[in-house]
Every structure is written in structure tokens, then in C-alpha cells.
């Protein structure tokens, strides 16, 4: 297990270094303007890796084919992310990117402020977000400026893409680690990692200059370290979990919804330890966890609350005059059955939450010149995966689920906690991963959608 973990760490680090090298070579040569050449090189890389995997399986039948296929999936996911990042300019398919100027208020302006060594002096636009992604981007831009000699903000902003691409690559390895921690079978692991690797919006994140990719990276990491800590309550997983929480919330405050799962598991462990009259050690761990996570995660919201009276759950309010406002539609139209069967999302026209999430988890808010057959099939497959994952969770809970109501009443608190613990465990093990990537996309990017869906 330890050897496998070390190999994955080296593979993740090597992939990120390869990405940085490729970015530097492309961005400082004539390749920067040759999109078709970059796409061709990416396709050659994909065919080469696939061919090497086939050769390994044929020439060395004693090797574990399942492991080869899994590494092939990871490699293809990494290549598509790097390729997309290289041939897509920073301002293309962005979310709230804004103008590349400190006088603007989008993500680009936020990064430029930090590049100048200062936090934004207001919380307008995207300045309400915590600064971790923007700080990493400013560091990447400063290093790129020193190495390349470029000085214009437009050139330097391209380097910010490498932060999102690195985060998206690391997310793939956390998907693999999470599957192993859940002790999923080979087939289930390949399916879950494939979904993480090839869901289109996941590698669209890899070339986007905003905090979504980094926030999404921390989500499977939080789930992974939660399970690691729950098994043995060691200090190592606890500190890593606290760092993921704190840094995740320093990236995007919506990462803070994940304590719902972690908190339930921590309360279960605390109750069990108190029953054993051994609660002091766990309370001590909770104190260290809170010190790390809350200090890292809440310093910027506290700063904004003091300076601007910004609420801790603040999201930019969508006014009735905004094109995104959909409060004039009924609750049934917004939260009922899907009526809009257009292939792509239209953020200023769509108002149904489920339609919007289904399509956005694939294509974001953008359209592509690829006809209707391929994207239509992708939407159908995505819908089937989501429905099947929830059906699997329901089926497992029915077949192996918690005690019924009378048993709970007879068993009292112990029975309730045992039932809840068992339900939580089954939910984590069955039907969970397929819906996890859909939900992380919603949590990581859904702030504007939820605001648009709720009537103020």
C-alpha cells in the first residue's frame, strides 16, 4: 500500500512538472498560435500511451491488466487536461474572468492585485472570494515573468492556467485513492476514475482561470482523509484533513459544506469514545483540527466581515434587473420537471435547476460546433449514470439498510447511532462515486446557479 501511494505521488508530481514544461515550451515559441498543431501532438500522445498499454498487456501477460487499464485512464485524463490547457487562451470559456486590468473586478483583476503584492481594497465582483487560488496564480505569473521575460498582463495571465491544470491532475489521483480507501472492486474503480477523467467539464476546468478546479481538488481529498481518520483516528490523517478543509475554504467558501459528512463521522467517534470513557484524546484532536481548519479557512471571511460587513455565507446577489434573475418563474418551473431540451446551457435564458445542472456538468455554460448527436448522447449517458447511482444507493439501503422505526425506538440512542453509522457507511460504499463528481461540480461552481434559482 505504501509503495503504491509513493508511486502515485511521484506520478502526480511528474505529471505536473511535465505540464509546466509543456506550457513553457508552447507559450514561448511559435506553437502558442498553432492550435491545430497542439491538438495533433495531444492526439499523438494519446495514441502512443494507448499503444504502450496494449503492448504491455500483450507482451507481458503476467502483469495485472486491471492496473494497466487504470493507469491508462489516468494518463489519458492527464493528457487531455494538459492539451486543452495549452491550446485554450486564458480568456476563452472563463467564468467571471473579467478584463485583464486592475481596474476591473473579475478573477483576472484579483490576480493582478496580488501580483502587485496587495489584497483587493473592496469586495465587489469576485473580490469577495478567498485568495488561495489567486495567490497561487500570482506566484505562477511571477515565476513565468522571471523565466520568459514577458511583462504584459495578457502574456502573464496565461501562466495562471497552470494552477487549475495542476489541481485538475491531482484530483484524478485523489479519485484513485478514494476508490482504494472505499475498497471498491477493479471494475467499479475504473468506472469511477473514468468518470473523473473524462467528464468534459472536469478538463474544461483545467484551462479556466478561476478557483473552481482548486476547490474541486480539495473535495475528494476531504472525503479521502475523512475515511482515513475514521478508521484509526491517527494524527496524520487528521492534520491532512484539517489542511484540506482550511485550504479548501481559503479557495472557495462553498467547500465548507463538506463538514456535513466529516462532522457526522467525528460525532460518532466522539460518542463511542465517551462511552468507553476515553474521550479526552479525541477532544484534543478536535481542538487541533479546529485550530488549523478554522484559522486557514475563515481569516479572509472574518477580514471581509470586519471591513465590509460581508456575511460569512455571502454570494453576489442577483437583482431583478439582472439577465440571470429567474424569480419571475414559478417554483415548479424552476425546480420541477425539465422542459428545456436544448443541447447546451444558455445561462441568461435557462431557469430549470435540473436541466441546468445536467448540461452544465458536461459542457459548462458554453456551446461547441460539433453537431447535436455526440453531445446529445453524452447528456443521455450522464443522466443515466446519475439516475443509476442514486438507484444503487436506494437499493443497497433497502436491502442492507438501517433498522426500522420500532426497532429504533426500542434500541434508543445506541440503536439510532448504529443505524445512522451503518447507513452512512453503505452510502459511502455503494452508488456514491458516480454521483460524487456530479455533486462536486455543483458545489464547486453552483453559487451563481443557486442564486439565480432562488427568488429574493
N, C-alpha and C positions, 0 to 999 in steps of 0.2 A: 504493500500500500504506500509506504513512504517513498519507495523508488518510483512508483507511478506518479506520485504527487510531484516529485522533483523533476521528472521528465516533462510533465505538463507545465510547470513553472518555467523551465528552460524554453519550451516550445512557445509559450506566450511571450516571453521576453524576446526571443529570437524573431518572432513574427512582428512584434512592434519595431524592433531595430530594422528589419527588412523594409517595413512600411516607411520608416523615416528616411532610410537611404534612397528608396524609390522616389519618395516625394522630392528630396533634394535634387536628384539627378534630373527628374522630369521638369521641375519648376525652374531650374537654372539653365536649361537647354531649349532648343527649338521644339522639343517634344511637348512643351507646355501648350502649344497652339495646335497640336496634331491629335485631335480626339480619336479619330479612327485608328491611328497607329497604336495609341494606348489601349484601345479596346481589342485590337488584334493581338497585342502582346499578352493581354489578360486571357484571351481565349486560348492562345498557345500554351500559357501556363496551366490553364485548367486541363487541357488535353494531355499535357505532359504528366501532371500529377495523377490523373485518372489512369493513364497508360502505365505509370510506375506501379500503381496499386494492383492493376490486373497482372502485371508481370510478377510481382511479389507473390500473389496468390497462386499463379500457375507454376512458377519456378520453385517455390518453397511451400509445398502443400502442408508441411508440418506447422507452419505459422498459424496463429489464431486469425481466421478470416474475419471474424466479427470485429476484432480490434483494428484490423487493417481498414475495414469499411468505415469504422468510426473516425479514425484519423483522416481518411479520405474526405469525409463530410466536413470535418473541422478545417482541413486545408482548402477545400473549395469555398467554404464560407469566408475564410480569411482572404483568399484571392479576389473574390467578388467585392469585398469591402474595400480592399486597397485599390483595385481597379476603378471602382466607382468614385472613390475619393479623388483619385488622380485626374480623371477626365471631367470632373464636375467642378466648375468655379464656385467659390465660397458664396456668392450671391444668388446662385441658382437653387431653387426649391428650398429656400430658407423659411424659417418660422420666426417672425418678428426680428428679422435681421437688421432692418433699417438702413440708413445711409452710413457709409464709411466715413464718419466725421464725429468729432467730439461734441458737435453742436446738435447731433441727433439724440435719440433716446432708445435705440434698439440694442441688440446684443453687440453689434459691431462697435457702437459708441462706448458701451460699458467696458469692452476690452481695451479700447484706446485710452480710456481714463486710467485703467490700471497700468497700461504700458507707460503712462506718464508718472506713475507712482502715486496715484490718488484714487480714493473711492469716489463714486458719484456724489455730488452735493445735494441731490434730491432723490425722490423715489418715484419719479414719473416714468412712464413707459415700462421698460424692462429693468429699470434700476431697483425695483423692489425685490428682485431675486437675490438670494445669497451669492457670494462671489467666487466659489471654488473653481467652477469651470472657466470663468473669465480670467481668473488669476493664472491658471494653467495655460490658457491661450496666450496671455500676455507674455509669460515666460517663453513659450514656444516661439512667439514672434520676435522676442529679443534675441534668442539664440539664432534664429534664422537670419535676422538682420546682421549679426556679427559674422556669420559664416558666408552669407551670399553677397553682402554689400548693398542689398536693396534697402531703400529708405522710405519709399512711398507707402502710405497706409494700405493702398489697394494690393500691392505686392505682398506686404507683410501679413495681411489678413488671411491669405491662403494657408499660412502655417497653422492657423487656428483649427483647420480641418483635421490636423494630425491628432489633436486631443480627442475628438469624437471618434476617429477611426481606431485609435488605441483602445478606448473604452469599449467600443463595439467588439473588438477582437477578444479582449479579456472576458467579456460577457459570455462568449462561446465556451471558454474553459470553465467558467463557473457553472454553466449549464451541465457540462460533463461531470463536474464534481458533485453537483446537486443530485444528479441521477445515481451516481455511485453511492452517495450517502443514503439515498432512499432505497438502495439495493434493488433497483429495477433490473429486469432482465435485459438481455442484449437487444432484443427487438424493440422493446419499449424505449430503451436508451437511444437507439439510433433514430427512432421516430421523434423523440423529444428534441434531441440535438439537431436533427434535420430541420425541424420547425424553427428553432432558434437561428440556424444558419441561413435558411433560405426564405423566411418570411420577408417579402420585399421591403417592407417599411423598416426592418431591422438593419438592412445595409444601406437604406436611404439615410438612416441616422448617422452612418459612418462618415458622410460627407457634409453634414449640416453643422453650421456654426451656431450652436446654441447648447443649452445644458441638458437636453433630453438624453443623449447617448450616455453621458456620465451618470445621470440619475438612474437610468435603466440598468447600468452595470452594477450599481450597489444593491439592487433589489434581489436578484438571485443570490448575491453574496450574503445578504442578511438572512435569507431563508436557510442557506447552507450552514452558516455559523450558528444559527439558532438551533438547528438539529444537532450539530456537533456538541454544543454546550448542553443540550437537553440530555444527551446520552450519558455524560460523565461529570458535568459541572466543573470542568477544568478551567484554570485561569486563562490559558492560551486562547481557546475559542471565545471566551467572554470578552477579553480585551479586543480581539479582532472584530467581534460583533459590535462592540461599543464604537470602535473606529468607523466601521461601515455605517452605523446609524448616524454618528456625528458628521462624518464627511458627506454622507448622502444628503442629510438635511442642509449642509452647507452648500450643496449643489442646487437642490430644489426642495422647498419645504414640504411638498406633497409626498416625499419619501417617508415622512413622519406617519403615514397611515399604517406602515408595516408593524409598529408595536402592537397592533391588534393580535397578530399571531404570536409574536415573541412574548408579549405580556401575558397571554393566556398560559403559555408553557412555563414561564417564570413563576406565575402564581401557583400552578400545580406543583412545581418542585418545592416552593416555599411551604405549601400546605403539608406535603409529605415530610419535609424535614422538621417542621414544627411538631408533627405527630410523633416523630422519633426523638423529640427534644434535642434537635441538632440544627436549629435554625440560624444560629449566630454566624456560621460560616457563609451561608447563602446571603444573609442580610449584608454582610461585609462585601460580598461580590456585587450585590445590587448597588451599594453605595459607590463602588469604584466604577461600575457601569454608568451610573447616572452622572458622575463627575466628568467622565470622558465624553459621553454622548451629548449631554445637555450643554456642556461648555462649548464643544465644537459646533453643535447644531443650532444653538439658539443665540449666539453672541450677535449675529447680524440682525435677526428679527428684533432683539432687545434694543440694539442701536437704532433701528428704524422706528421702533415704538417710542423711544425717548425723543428722537429728533423730529419725527414726522407724525407721531401718534398713529402709526400704521399697525392695524390689528395683526395678531400672530397668524391668523388664517387668511390673510389678505390676498385677494386676486383682483386684477384690474376689473372694475365694474363696467359692464356693458350697458350703456344708456339706450333709451328708447330710440334716440336718433341714429344709433349705430346700425350699419347694414347687417351686423351679426345678431342683432336683437331678434328674438323669435317669441317673445312673451305674448304677442298678439295671436299666436296659435294656441289651441286648446291643449290641455294636459293629455288628452287622448291622442291628438295629432303628434305631440312631441314624444310621448312615452308608450304609445300603443303600437299596433301592427305597422309594419313597413309598407309604405305606399309608393315611395320613390324607387324605381328600379333602374335608374341611370347607373352606368358603369362606375363613374368616378364621382367623388365628392365635389360639391360646389359650396364652399363654406359660407357664402353670402346668400344662399338660397335654401340649402337643406336645413331642416328643423327637427327631423326624427332622430332620436338618440341612437337607436339600434342600427338604423341604416348607416348613420354617420360613422359609428364605431366599426361596423363590419367592413366598410370600404376603406376607412382611414387606416385600419391596422394593416392593410395591404399596400395602399398607394399614397398614403398621406392625403394632403389636400390638393393633389396635382393630377393632371391628365397626361396621357402618353399617346404618341402616334403609333399604336400597334394594333389597330382594329378593335373589335369587340369580343372575338371568340376567346382569345387567350386570357384577357382579364376577366371575362365572364366565368370561365372555368375556374380561375383562381378564387373568385368570390364564392362560387359554389363549394369548392373544396374547403375553404376557410369556414364557411357556415357549417358544413358537415362536421368538421373537426371540433368546432365549439360545441355543437349540439351533442356529439358523441361523448365528449369529455364530461359534460355535465350529466349526461345519461349514465355514464360509467360510475360517477360519484354517487348518484342516487341509487343505482342498482347495488353497489357494494354496501352502502349504508343500510339498505333494506335487508340484504342477505346476512350481513355480519355486523349490523349496527348496534346502537346503544339499547339499553333496557327500555321497556315501555313505561308509561306513566305510573301505573300502580306499583311496579317494582321500584321505581324511583322513590315513590312516597314511602314505601316500606324500608328501603335501604337508607333513606335520609341523605345527609351530606356526603358520606363516603360513596354511596351509590351514584349520586349525581356527578361527583368529580370523576369517578371511574368511568361513567358513561361518557362524559364530556371528553376525557382524555382519549378514550377509545375512538370516539367519533373524529376527533382531531387527527389522530394517527392514521385512521383509514382515509380521511380526506387527503392527507399529505401523500399517501402511498398510491392511491387509485384515482385515475382520471384527473390528476392535479396538474401535471406539467403541460398538457395541451392547452388548458385554459390559462395557465400562468403567464405565458408570453403575450396572450391577448390582453390580460389584465394589466401587466406591466406597461404595455403600450398605452392603455387607458390612463393609468395613474401617472405615467411619466409625461404624457402630453395632453391630458384631457382637461386641464384647467379652463382653457378658453371655451371648450365644448360645454362643460358643465355650467359655466356662467351663461352661455347662450341658451341652454335648455331650461334654466330656471327663470321664472318671471319675478322681477324685482318689484 
